[in-house]
Amino acid sequence: MASVGERRSAFLPALLRKGAPVLAGTPRELPPEIDDPAMVPGAQRIRALAATDAVAPRNSLMARATTYAVLLPLAYRIVLLPATALWLVVAQGFGNAWAACLVAVLGFAGSLGATVWVLKVPDRRGTIRRVLLWSDAGFAVAAGLVVGQVNANATSVPWVYFTGTVALWTVARGVPSGLVLTALGIPLQYLMGADLAGVVGGTGMLLAAVATAVGVLVLVGLGTRLALAIGIRQGRTAERARGDRTLHDTVLQSLEVMAMESPEDETDPREQLRKLRDAARAQANQVRRGLAYDEDGSPAGLGAELAGLATEMARDGLRAQLVVADIPDDILPDVRLVAVRDAVREALRNTIKHAGTGSVVVRMEERDGGIAVITRDHGVGYDEGKRPAGFGVSNSMRARLAEVGGRCHIESWPGRGTRVTLWVPR
């Protein structure tokens, strides 16, 4: 467990002190003014971002993304090394610039390879990154010393490389590391044959590289925390909407069905009480299954889920005839399968409450690169132009499917029933 001092470590100072790895932390709570949609002053929002907690659980995806911050120093070397070497060849001839050209070729290849590695190769423990950083610093120092001994007037190429190394270390390991390398660059320039004016100019380049890297860290860091805050808010909004839908699709729907009057209420109240108990027990089991799925379960195939819905509706007096195409169980991702299953449940519940019929046909088929489930009853129907969309249609059905890239289409005819078409992509 972190100490009290660590828990209070502010994000921006920690980011500047330790570099990009701090970006991998994903706090569960962030100040509300960070993502407040109201007109919060920019300075207040930035202060809130900078002061967020730096000590947070590491997220593997964020840890992978933090390595992208080093792409700017690598791009700097990839662009400037060939250009500087070409300028030296034109100005001094290849015979005087061959050592610098060799450094340019090796540095270009190494920077290009490092870029490919950052984009392609996962390094969860950071071992490879540490080895590459130390190797890069060693090559930068060695290249400067060698070229300085061969031709002191051709040291601009290794100095471009060393400047990129300073920026790279600042981004990857923090400002203290960049300043240490900047200080190391002062005696290195003397060993490369530079005079006092050259040392002052070269050190200025290194400090500019540190400042640029700091700007990259600040922009990426604050942008990451802002995006994280927005994601947390949107996630909570989506979770509340999901909870509302679950409550509507399960408990509320069952209570409405239980409250519906039946002729048997007077003739056989004992049997009706038994049915109410069975319905309540079935509803409790359904909620329990939903909680288990949220934790570690997975739904069955869509065909099996529809069969389960048919059994569930039969307890409430609706006979569902299934027409299911021969479709593999794993054709839909779980999130889409659950969305279409719950939308079908809502459609069938609406049939019980509004259609005035005891039967419905449920058909599943492949259509338009996805899976469609159609429910068709021959009940009372309604005039689509006069009936507003209630919560169930707009939220439990249309919004639920829209979240996973699907759609809901409802057709109804007075006296001839209703057809609901639910579609989700594969």
LUMTORPA-646683 format. One record per residue (C-alpha): residue in three letters; x, y, z; residue number from 0. Coordinates in nm, 3 decimals. Layout:
N
<ALA <X Y Z> NUM>,
...
REM end
This chain:
426
<MET <0.000 0.000 0.000> 0>,
<ALA <0.124 0.348 -0.083> 1>,
<SER <0.221 0.580 0.196> 2>,
<VAL <0.034 0.900 0.275> 3>,
<GLY <0.301 1.105 0.103> 4>,
<GLU <0.275 0.897 -0.212> 5>,
<ARG <-0.103 0.920 -0.214> 6>,
<ARG <-0.073 1.297 -0.219> 7>,
<SER <0.183 1.307 -0.499> 8>,
<ALA <0.057 1.550 -0.763> 9>,
<PHE <0.037 1.425 -1.119> 10>,
<LEU <0.224 1.697 -1.310> 11>,
<PRO <0.530 1.718 -1.080> 12>,
<ALA <0.551 1.339 -1.078> 13>,
<LEU <0.524 1.332 -1.458> 14>,
<LEU <0.810 1.580 -1.497> 15>,
<ARG <1.018 1.396 -1.239> 16>,
<LYS <0.965 1.039 -1.367> 17>,
<GLY <0.863 1.080 -1.730> 18>,
<ALA <0.614 0.895 -1.948> 19>,
<PRO <0.561 0.588 -1.721> 20>,
<VAL <0.350 0.807 -1.491> 21>,
<LEU <0.095 0.831 -1.774> 22>,
<ALA <0.009 0.463 -1.727> 23>,
<GLY <-0.166 0.535 -1.395> 24>,
<THR <-0.546 0.539 -1.416> 25>,
<PRO <-0.708 0.687 -1.104> 26>,
<ARG <-1.068 0.588 -1.035> 27>,
<GLU <-1.164 0.936 -0.914> 28>,
<LEU <-1.081 1.274 -1.066> 29>,
<PRO <-1.192 1.626 -0.963> 30>,
<PRO <-1.530 1.714 -1.120> 31>,
<GLU <-1.409 2.045 -1.261> 32>,
<ILE <-1.174 1.860 -1.498> 33>,
<ASP <-1.451 1.741 -1.729> 34>,
<ASP <-1.725 1.980 -1.620> 35>,
<PRO <-1.918 2.068 -1.939> 36>,
<ALA <-1.989 2.412 -1.792> 37>,
<MET <-1.765 2.708 -1.875> 38>,
<VAL <-1.489 2.643 -1.623> 39>,
<PRO <-1.193 2.884 -1.659> 40>,
<GLY <-0.907 2.720 -1.845> 41>,
<ALA <-0.653 2.795 -1.571> 42>,
<GLN <-0.876 2.629 -1.311> 43>,
<ARG <-0.919 2.321 -1.527> 44>,
<ILE <-0.543 2.295 -1.588> 45>,
<ARG <-0.467 2.334 -1.216> 46>,
<ALA <-0.712 2.057 -1.138> 47>,
<LEU <-0.551 1.833 -1.400> 48>,
<ALA <-0.201 1.905 -1.272> 49>,
<ALA <-0.297 1.834 -0.910> 50>,
<THR <-0.463 1.497 -0.967> 51>,
<ASP <-0.321 1.198 -0.786> 52>,
<ALA <-0.011 1.052 -0.950> 53>,
<VAL <-0.028 0.723 -0.759> 54>,
<ALA <-0.288 0.506 -0.933> 55>,
<PRO <-0.326 0.149 -1.060> 56>,
<ARG <-0.139 0.089 -1.383> 57>,
<ASN <-0.348 0.003 -1.686> 58>,
<SER <-0.183 -0.229 -1.940> 59>,
<LEU <-0.331 -0.044 -2.237> 60>,
<MET <-0.218 0.292 -2.100> 61>,
<ALA <0.126 0.148 -2.026> 62>,
<ARG <0.150 0.044 -2.390> 63>,
<ALA <0.035 0.385 -2.509> 64>,
<THR <0.289 0.574 -2.295> 65>,
<THR <0.571 0.448 -2.514> 66>,
<TYR <0.430 0.654 -2.801> 67>,
<ALA <0.552 0.970 -2.626> 68>,
<VAL <0.909 0.892 -2.739> 69>,
<LEU <0.815 0.907 -3.107> 70>,
<LEU <0.881 1.283 -3.133> 71>,
<PRO <1.254 1.263 -3.040> 72>,
<LEU <1.292 0.966 -3.273> 73>,
<ALA <1.121 1.154 -3.556> 74>,
<TYR <1.353 1.451 -3.492> 75>,
<ARG <1.658 1.232 -3.554> 76>,
<ILE <1.506 1.048 -3.850> 77>,
<VAL <1.449 1.380 -4.027> 78>,
<LEU <1.759 1.579 -3.926> 79>,
<LEU <2.034 1.316 -3.937> 80>,
<PRO <2.020 1.258 -4.317> 81>,
<ALA <1.972 1.630 -4.384> 82>,
<THR <2.271 1.728 -4.169> 83>,
<ALA <2.493 1.458 -4.321> 84>,
<LEU <2.401 1.570 -4.673> 85>,
<TRP <2.484 1.929 -4.585> 86>,
<LEU <2.827 1.820 -4.455> 87>,
<VAL <2.902 1.621 -4.770> 88>,
<VAL <2.813 1.920 -4.987> 89>,
<ALA <3.016 2.160 -4.772> 90>,
<GLN <3.324 1.947 -4.697> 91>,
<GLY <3.319 1.652 -4.933> 92>,
<PHE <3.266 1.289 -4.845> 93>,
<GLY <3.635 1.236 -4.767> 94>,
<ASN <3.614 1.474 -4.473> 95>,
<ALA <3.264 1.376 -4.364> 96>,
<TRP <3.271 0.997 -4.392> 97>,
<ALA <3.271 0.939 -4.015> 98>,
<ALA <2.976 1.175 -3.970> 99>,
<CYS <2.795 1.001 -4.257> 100>,
<LEU <2.852 0.663 -4.091> 101>,
<VAL <2.703 0.798 -3.767> 102>,
<ALA <2.409 0.938 -3.964> 103>,
<VAL <2.340 0.602 -4.130> 104>,
<LEU <2.366 0.408 -3.803> 105>,
<GLY <2.166 0.667 -3.612> 106>,
<PHE <1.896 0.681 -3.880> 107>,
<ALA <1.866 0.303 -3.887> 108>,
<GLY <1.860 0.280 -3.508> 109>,
<SER <1.597 0.552 -3.473> 110>,
<LEU <1.384 0.397 -3.745> 111>,
<GLY <1.415 0.056 -3.581> 112>,
<ALA <1.324 0.203 -3.242> 113>,
<THR <1.015 0.364 -3.397> 114>,
<VAL <0.904 0.031 -3.541> 115>,
<TRP <0.969 -0.137 -3.205> 116>,
<VAL <0.760 0.123 -3.020> 117>,
<LEU <0.470 0.073 -3.259> 118>,
<LYS <0.487 -0.305 -3.292> 119>,
<VAL <0.650 -0.476 -2.993> 120>,
<PRO <0.489 -0.492 -2.646> 121>,
<ASP <0.729 -0.437 -2.355> 122>,
<ARG <0.516 -0.487 -2.046> 123>,
<ARG <0.804 -0.494 -1.797> 124>,
<GLY <1.005 -0.215 -1.959> 125>,
<THR <1.324 -0.424 -1.970> 126>,
<ILE <1.382 -0.376 -2.342> 127>,
<ARG <1.312 -0.004 -2.310> 128>,
<ARG <1.576 0.037 -2.040> 129>,
<VAL <1.834 -0.153 -2.245> 130>,
<LEU <1.759 0.055 -2.553> 131>,
<LEU <1.779 0.383 -2.361> 132>,
<TRP <2.120 0.303 -2.214> 133>,
<SER <2.245 0.171 -2.549> 134>,
<ASP <2.123 0.489 -2.717> 135>,
<ALA <2.305 0.710 -2.467> 136>,
<GLY <2.624 0.506 -2.502> 137>,
<PHE <2.614 0.529 -2.881> 138>,
<ALA <2.551 0.905 -2.865> 139>,
<VAL <2.859 0.963 -2.648> 140>,
<ALA <3.079 0.725 -2.849> 141>,
<ALA <2.971 0.877 -3.181> 142>,
<GLY <3.058 1.227 -3.061> 143>,
<LEU <3.402 1.122 -2.938> 144>,
<VAL <3.489 0.927 -3.255> 145>,
<VAL <3.376 1.194 -3.501> 146>,
<GLY <3.545 1.463 -3.291> 147>,
<GLN <3.876 1.276 -3.321> 148>,
<VAL <3.836 1.220 -3.696> 149>,
<ASN <3.714 1.569 -3.793> 150>,
<ALA <3.619 1.828 -3.532> 151>,
<ASN <3.440 2.029 -3.802> 152>,
<ALA <3.193 1.745 -3.873> 153>,
<THR <3.050 1.703 -3.524> 154>,
<SER <2.710 1.852 -3.613> 155>,
<VAL <2.578 1.505 -3.704> 156>,
<PRO <2.664 1.334 -3.372> 157>,
<TRP <2.542 1.644 -3.191> 158>,
<VAL <2.202 1.616 -3.360> 159>,
<TYR <2.194 1.257 -3.239> 160>,
<PHE <2.295 1.354 -2.885> 161>,
<THR <2.028 1.626 -2.877> 162>,
<GLY <1.769 1.365 -2.969> 163>,
<THR <1.905 1.144 -2.690> 164>,
<VAL <1.855 1.421 -2.436> 165>,
<ALA <1.495 1.471 -2.551> 166>,
<LEU <1.438 1.095 -2.552> 167>,
<TRP <1.560 1.053 -2.194> 168>,
<THR <1.360 1.355 -2.076> 169>,
<VAL <1.039 1.206 -2.215> 170>,
<ALA <1.111 0.849 -2.106> 171>,
<ARG <1.274 0.908 -1.766> 172>,
<GLY <1.186 1.264 -1.666> 173>,
<VAL <1.346 1.609 -1.653> 174>,
<PRO <1.625 1.515 -1.405> 175>,
<SER <1.760 1.256 -1.651> 176>,
<GLY <1.751 1.509 -1.933> 177>,
<LEU <1.938 1.766 -1.725> 178>,
<VAL <2.202 1.510 -1.625> 179>,
<LEU <2.267 1.435 -1.992> 180>,
<THR <2.275 1.808 -2.065> 181>,
<ALA <2.544 1.851 -1.802> 182>,
<LEU <2.732 1.554 -1.949> 183>,
<GLY <2.716 1.725 -2.286> 184>,
<ILE <2.937 2.014 -2.168> 185>,
<PRO <3.262 1.815 -2.122> 186>,
<LEU <3.165 1.600 -2.419> 187>,
<GLN <3.168 1.906 -2.644> 188>,
<TYR <3.516 2.001 -2.527> 189>,
<LEU <3.633 1.646 -2.600> 190>,
<MET <3.477 1.679 -2.947> 191>,
<GLY <3.693 1.987 -3.011> 192>,
<ALA <3.441 2.267 -2.954> 193>,
<ASP <3.544 2.611 -2.828> 194>,
<LEU <3.361 2.811 -2.561> 195>,
<ALA <3.116 2.967 -2.805> 196>,
<GLY <3.041 2.626 -2.952> 197>,
<VAL <2.985 2.481 -2.606> 198>,
<VAL <2.743 2.761 -2.517> 199>,
<GLY <2.550 2.712 -2.841> 200>,
<GLY <2.546 2.335 -2.809> 201>,
<THR <2.429 2.352 -2.448> 202>,
<GLY <2.153 2.587 -2.558> 203>,
<MET <2.040 2.323 -2.807> 204>,
<LEU <2.029 2.064 -2.531> 205>,
<LEU <1.828 2.290 -2.301> 206>,
<ALA <1.588 2.359 -2.588> 207>,
<ALA <1.552 1.983 -2.635> 208>,
<VAL <1.469 1.945 -2.265> 209>,
<ALA <1.215 2.227 -2.286> 210>,
<THR <1.054 2.072 -2.594> 211>,
<ALA <1.034 1.735 -2.423> 212>,
<VAL <0.877 1.900 -2.119> 213>,
<GLY <0.616 2.055 -2.346> 214>,
<VAL <0.543 1.714 -2.496> 215>,
<LEU <0.507 1.558 -2.151> 216>,
<VAL <0.278 1.834 -2.026> 217>,
<LEU <0.053 1.831 -2.333> 218>,
<VAL <0.032 1.452 -2.349> 219>,
<GLY <-0.010 1.420 -1.973> 220>,
<LEU <-0.283 1.679 -1.933> 221>,
<GLY <-0.457 1.557 -2.247> 222>,
<THR <-0.448 1.200 -2.119> 223>,
<ARG <-0.596 1.296 -1.782> 224>,
<LEU <-0.867 1.505 -1.950> 225>,
<ALA <-0.960 1.216 -2.179> 226>,
<LEU <-0.960 0.982 -1.878> 227>,
<ALA <-1.192 1.213 -1.685> 228>,
<ILE <-1.431 1.236 -1.979> 229>,
<GLY <-1.420 0.858 -2.016> 230>,
<ILE <-1.500 0.809 -1.646> 231>,
<ARG <-1.797 1.046 -1.669> 232>,
<GLN <-1.929 0.884 -1.985> 233>,
<GLY <-1.878 0.539 -1.834> 234>,
<ARG <-2.081 0.633 -1.529> 235>,
<THR <-2.354 0.781 -1.747> 236>,
<ALA <-2.363 0.462 -1.954> 237>,
<GLU <-2.369 0.250 -1.638> 238>,
<ARG <-2.663 0.447 -1.501> 239>,
<ALA <-2.845 0.406 -1.832> 240>,
<ARG <-2.767 0.035 -1.827> 241>,
<GLY <-2.900 0.009 -1.473> 242>,
<ASP <-3.218 0.190 -1.575> 243>,
<ARG <-3.265 -0.048 -1.867> 244>,
<THR <-3.200 -0.352 -1.651> 245>,
<LEU <-3.449 -0.233 -1.391> 246>,
<HIS <-3.706 -0.163 -1.662> 247>,
<ASP <-3.649 -0.489 -1.848> 248>,
<THR <-3.660 -0.710 -1.540> 249>,
<VAL <-3.823 -0.595 -1.218> 250>,
<LEU <-4.052 -0.326 -1.359> 251>,
<GLN <-4.176 -0.540 -1.646> 252>,
<SER <-4.245 -0.833 -1.415> 253>,
<LEU <-4.430 -0.614 -1.166> 254>,
<GLU <-4.648 -0.476 -1.445> 255>,
<VAL <-4.730 -0.829 -1.564> 256>,
<MET <-4.807 -0.938 -1.208> 257>,
<ALA <-5.039 -0.641 -1.167> 258>,
<MET <-5.242 -0.722 -1.479> 259>,
<GLU <-5.595 -0.836 -1.401> 260>,
<SER <-5.708 -1.185 -1.495> 261>,
<PRO <-6.048 -1.361 -1.477> 262>,
<GLU <-5.880 -1.626 -1.264> 263>,
<ASP <-5.820 -1.372 -0.988> 264>,
<GLU <-6.178 -1.430 -0.870> 265>,
<THR <-6.230 -1.793 -0.969> 266>,
<ASP <-5.899 -1.945 -0.853> 267>,
<PRO <-5.705 -1.702 -0.632> 268>,
<ARG <-5.485 -1.979 -0.488> 269>,
<GLU <-5.359 -2.071 -0.835> 270>,
<GLN <-5.298 -1.706 -0.917> 271>,
<LEU <-5.097 -1.667 -0.597> 272>,
<ARG <-4.887 -1.966 -0.696> 273>,
<LYS <-4.823 -1.809 -1.037> 274>,
<LEU <-4.718 -1.485 -0.872> 275>,
<ARG <-4.471 -1.671 -0.655> 276>,
<ASP <-4.333 -1.858 -0.955> 277>,
<ALA <-4.299 -1.533 -1.148> 278>,
<ALA <-4.121 -1.365 -0.856> 279>,
<ARG <-3.887 -1.662 -0.820> 280>,
<ALA <-3.812 -1.661 -1.194> 281>,
<GLN <-3.746 -1.287 -1.181> 282>,
<ALA <-3.503 -1.331 -0.891> 283>,
<ASN <-3.319 -1.601 -1.085> 284>,
<GLN <-3.298 -1.375 -1.389> 285>,
<VAL <-3.148 -1.090 -1.189> 286>,
<ARG <-2.906 -1.335 -1.026> 287>,
<ARG <-2.795 -1.462 -1.368> 288>,
<GLY <-2.737 -1.106 -1.481> 289>,
<LEU <-2.516 -1.036 -1.180> 290>,
<ALA <-2.319 -1.356 -1.239> 291>,
<TYR <-2.266 -1.264 -1.604> 292>,
<ASP <-2.141 -0.919 -1.507> 293>,
<GLU <-1.879 -1.082 -1.284> 294>,
<ASP <-1.732 -1.365 -1.485> 295>,
<GLY <-1.990 -1.539 -1.701> 296>,
<SER <-2.076 -1.542 -2.068> 297>,
<PRO <-2.415 -1.581 -2.230> 298>,
<ALA <-2.504 -1.889 -2.429> 299>,
<GLY <-2.554 -1.870 -2.805> 300>,
<LEU <-2.833 -1.648 -2.935> 301>,
<GLY <-3.052 -1.947 -3.023> 302>,
<ALA <-3.029 -2.078 -2.667> 303>,
<GLU <-3.096 -1.733 -2.526> 304>,
<LEU <-3.410 -1.699 -2.741> 305>,
<ALA <-3.527 -2.042 -2.623> 306>,
<GLY <-3.478 -1.926 -2.265> 307>,
<LEU <-3.685 -1.616 -2.338> 308>,
<ALA <-3.962 -1.831 -2.485> 309>,
<THR <-3.971 -2.034 -2.163> 310>,
<GLU <-3.969 -1.716 -1.956> 311>,
<MET <-4.260 -1.567 -2.153> 312>,
<ALA <-4.459 -1.890 -2.136> 313>,
<ARG <-4.481 -1.847 -1.759> 314>,
<ASP <-4.659 -1.518 -1.824> 315>,
<GLY <-4.901 -1.665 -2.074> 316>,
<LEU <-4.730 -1.582 -2.405> 317>,
<ARG <-4.656 -1.870 -2.641> 318>,
<ALA <-4.351 -1.787 -2.854> 319>,
<GLN <-4.294 -1.993 -3.167> 320>,
<LEU <-3.922 -1.995 -3.252> 321>,
<VAL <-3.791 -2.009 -3.608> 322>,
<VAL <-3.413 -2.017 -3.569> 323>,
<ALA <-3.164 -2.037 -3.856> 324>,
<ASP <-2.862 -2.267 -3.829> 325>,
<ILE <-2.614 -2.006 -3.708> 326>,
<PRO <-2.296 -2.075 -3.503> 327>,
<ASP <-2.326 -1.987 -3.134> 328>,
<ASP <-2.014 -1.769 -3.141> 329>,
<ILE <-2.115 -1.558 -3.440> 330>,
<LEU <-2.188 -1.255 -3.220> 331>,
<PRO <-1.964 -1.093 -2.958> 332>,
<ASP <-2.108 -1.119 -2.608> 333>,
<VAL <-2.192 -0.750 -2.584> 334>,
<ARG <-2.402 -0.760 -2.902> 335>,
<LEU <-2.564 -1.089 -2.809> 336>,
<VAL <-2.673 -0.951 -2.472> 337>,
<ALA <-2.803 -0.632 -2.635> 338>,
<VAL <-3.020 -0.813 -2.889> 339>,
<ARG <-3.139 -1.066 -2.629> 340>,
<ASP <-3.256 -0.793 -2.393> 341>,
<ALA <-3.418 -0.601 -2.678> 342>,
<VAL <-3.611 -0.916 -2.776> 343>,
<ARG <-3.722 -0.955 -2.415> 344>,
<GLU <-3.857 -0.599 -2.421> 345>,
<ALA <-4.040 -0.664 -2.748> 346>,
<LEU <-4.202 -0.977 -2.605> 347>,
<ARG <-4.297 -0.798 -2.284> 348>,
<ASN <-4.466 -0.530 -2.492> 349>,
<THR <-4.657 -0.802 -2.674> 350>,
<ILE <-4.787 -0.934 -2.341> 351>,
<LYS <-4.890 -0.588 -2.221> 352>,
<HIS <-5.028 -0.429 -2.537> 353>,
<ALA <-5.097 -0.677 -2.817> 354>,
<GLY <-5.396 -0.855 -2.667> 355>,
<THR <-5.280 -1.190 -2.804> 356>,
<GLY <-5.131 -1.501 -2.650> 357>,
<SER <-4.891 -1.596 -2.928> 358>,
<VAL <-4.598 -1.449 -3.117> 359>,
<VAL <-4.352 -1.572 -3.378> 360>,
<VAL <-3.981 -1.510 -3.314> 361>,
<ARG <-3.751 -1.559 -3.612> 362>,
<MET <-3.372 -1.535 -3.620> 363>,
<GLU <-3.183 -1.508 -3.949> 364>,
<GLU <-2.869 -1.371 -4.114> 365>,
<ARG <-2.928 -1.041 -4.289> 366>,
<ASP <-2.717 -0.756 -4.432> 367>,
<GLY <-2.391 -0.882 -4.282> 368>,
<GLY <-2.541 -0.927 -3.937> 369>,
<ILE <-2.804 -1.110 -3.736> 370>,
<ALA <-3.169 -1.009 -3.734> 371>,
<VAL <-3.437 -1.119 -3.487> 372>,
<ILE <-3.796 -1.049 -3.588> 373>,
<THR <-4.095 -1.074 -3.357> 374>,
<ARG <-4.440 -1.081 -3.520> 375>,
<ASP <-4.774 -1.088 -3.346> 376>,
<HIS <-5.127 -1.058 -3.483> 377>,
<GLY <-5.268 -0.859 -3.198> 378>,
<VAL <-5.450 -0.526 -3.187> 379>,
<GLY <-5.159 -0.325 -3.328> 380>,
<TYR <-5.154 0.054 -3.318> 381>,
<ASP <-5.121 0.361 -3.535> 382>,
<GLU <-4.748 0.442 -3.542> 383>,
<GLY <-4.814 0.809 -3.606> 384>,
<LYS <-5.024 0.853 -3.291> 385>,
<ARG <-4.838 0.646 -3.033> 386>,
<PRO <-4.527 0.808 -2.878> 387>,
<ALA <-4.223 0.595 -2.807> 388>,
<GLY <-4.218 0.495 -2.442> 389>,
<PHE <-3.911 0.424 -2.234> 390>,
<GLY <-3.897 0.063 -2.341> 391>,
<VAL <-3.893 0.134 -2.713> 392>,
<SER <-3.663 0.435 -2.706> 393>,
<ASN <-3.417 0.316 -2.442> 394>,
<SER <-3.433 -0.058 -2.386> 395>,
<MET <-3.460 -0.133 -2.756> 396>,
<ARG <-3.338 0.145 -2.985> 397>,
<ALA <-3.070 0.293 -2.759> 398>,
<ARG <-2.947 -0.048 -2.646> 399>,
<LEU <-2.893 -0.166 -3.003> 400>,
<ALA <-2.749 0.167 -3.118> 401>,
<GLU <-2.475 0.133 -2.854> 402>,
<VAL <-2.347 -0.181 -3.028> 403>,
<GLY <-2.397 -0.058 -3.385> 404>,
<GLY <-2.740 -0.213 -3.435> 405>,
<ARG <-3.087 -0.081 -3.508> 406>,
<CYS <-3.452 -0.137 -3.425> 407>,
<HIS <-3.739 -0.102 -3.671> 408>,
<ILE <-4.103 -0.129 -3.562> 409>,
<GLU <-4.401 -0.168 -3.791> 410>,
<SER <-4.758 -0.185 -3.663> 411>,
<TRP <-5.102 -0.186 -3.820> 412>,
<PRO <-5.426 -0.127 -3.626> 413>,
<GLY <-5.611 -0.457 -3.597> 414>,
<ARG <-5.335 -0.654 -3.773> 415>,
<GLY <-5.056 -0.670 -3.518> 416>,
<THR <-4.697 -0.556 -3.486> 417>,
<ARG <-4.360 -0.658 -3.630> 418>,
<VAL <-4.035 -0.565 -3.457> 419>,
<THR <-3.705 -0.611 -3.643> 420>,
<LEU <-3.388 -0.605 -3.435> 421>,
<TRP <-3.053 -0.612 -3.617> 422>,
<VAL <-2.692 -0.613 -3.500> 423>,
<PRO <-2.371 -0.649 -3.703> 424>,
<ARG <-2.149 -0.952 -3.655> 425>,
REM end
